[in-house]
Amino acid sequence: MILHAGPLGSPWDGKPMKATETPYDCPAVADLPVDFVTDGFYADNDPTHSIVDPVKMKAYAESSGPVKRDGDQVVAAADAYRATGSLAAARCVIAHIEANARRHSLTGRMSSSQAYYVQGWVLGAEAIAYLKVRGSGAVSREQEAVILPWMKAVAAETCEFYDARERKDPASQNNHLYWAAVELAAVGIAADDRADFDWAMRAAREGIAAIRPDGTLPREMARGARALHYHLYAAAPLVMLAELGMPNGIDIYSERGGALRHLVQVSTDGLLDPSPFEKASGIKQEVRLPPTGEAIGWATPYNRRFPSPTIAKLLGECTNTAYMYLGGLPPG
């Protein structure tokens, strides 16, 4: 139930920045494609989708690199604005997004499931960056009238892709659905579109419903040596969805008796002691310490709500909590 009756809001609304003339070196705007061709990077004969094929990874990095680099540049500029109030940084965010919108970037044919994933990660990141700077005064009505329809057009492709997958096999949905929901929630808030936002919240609840009583996710536990990695990778968008829901009267954290909190606890504990994941998956887990922003940065707002010594320790060891797929730095 949506309890918030007004316009959809974000965690950055109501937290205005004092505008400054701090300079910002804005990277040149890339010419992103309308049709996007890329493919996955896991070995074809690996049912767990956990073994990276070096040749495929090289091809993926080359084909997806320019698109993901634009996302990196946009979220870095948005975070610079939130840190310094730099209007130049806010204008950089809008310049990149407006260029993508005018070129109809990523609105054409996606060559593979992986292309849809990258499309969604980058649009979600740039939509969050937009939310971070939309109160800066750097967005004109003309720019808004170009940017928001583009975001909604890409989001519509995401909905169509995942809705078709749901109709074909509801049990196939995993972390990718939750990442798509971050995209739809951010676009929905930016455009004040209830349909997109509601789609995102339904997907979030689907993710919460998949959490077992022991705090694990069956489809992520099936990922072999990367089972722990994919639990953290699933928790990240679900926590962001909870944070995007809060300003709009939706408490995802409390759904199903706090199942998300159980997932977060089990997953973050796993970074310090992966043995439960190794026992459940039957294989030694890949663990990288100190943790990256991808692995733990998303837990920053979570730890303010639900303080955890384990998460505090991991965040203290993380040198940079920003992660592009989540729009850069987490809500603060």
Stockholm file with secondary structure:
# STOCKHOLM 1.0

chainA/1-332         MILHAGPLGSPWDGKPMKATETPYDCPAVADLPVDFVTDGFYADNDPTHSIVDPVKMKAYAESSGPVKRDGDQVVAAADAYRATGSLAAARCVIAHIEANARRHSLTGRMSSSQAYYVQGWVLGAEAIAYLKVRGSGAVSREQEAVILPWMKAVAAETCEFYDARERKDPASQNNHLYWAAVELAAVGIAADDRADFDWAMRAAREGIAAIRPDGTLPREMARGARALHYHLYAAAPLVMLAELGMPNGIDIYSERGGALRHLVQVSTDGLLDPSPFEKASGIKQEVRLPPTGEAIGWATPYNRRFPSPTIAKLLGECTNTAYMYLGGLPPG
#=GR chainA/1-332 SS CCCCCSSCCCTTTTCCCCCBCCCCCCCCCCCCCSSBCCCCCBCTTCTTSCSBCHHHHHHHHHHHHHHHHHHHHHHHHHHHHHHHCBHHHHHHHHHHHHHHHHTTTTCSCBCSHHHHHHHHHHHHHHHHHHHHHTTTTCCCHHHHHHHHHHHHHHHHHHHHHHHHHHHHCGGGCCHHHHHHHHHHHHHHHHHTCHHHHHHHHHHHHHHHHTCCTTSCCHHHHTSGGGHHHHHHHHHHHHHHHHHHHGGGTCCGGGHHHHHHHHHHHHHHHHHHCCHHHHHHHSSCCCCCSSCCIIIIITHHHHHHHSCCHHHHHHHHHCSCCCBGGGTBSCCC
#=GC SS_cons         CCCCCSSCCCTTTTCCCCCBCCCCCCCCCCCCCSSBCCCCCBCTTCTTSCSBCHHHHHHHHHHHHHHHHHHHHHHHHHHHHHHHCBHHHHHHHHHHHHHHHHTTTTCSCBCSHHHHHHHHHHHHHHHHHHHHHTTTTCCCHHHHHHHHHHHHHHHHHHHHHHHHHHHHCGGGCCHHHHHHHHHHHHHHHHHTCHHHHHHHHHHHHHHHHTCCTTSCCHHHHTSGGGHHHHHHHHHHHHHHHHHHHGGGTCCGGGHHHHHHHHHHHHHHHHHHCCHHHHHHHSSCCCCCSSCCIIIIITHHHHHHHSCCHHHHHHHHHCSCCCBGGGTBSCCC
//
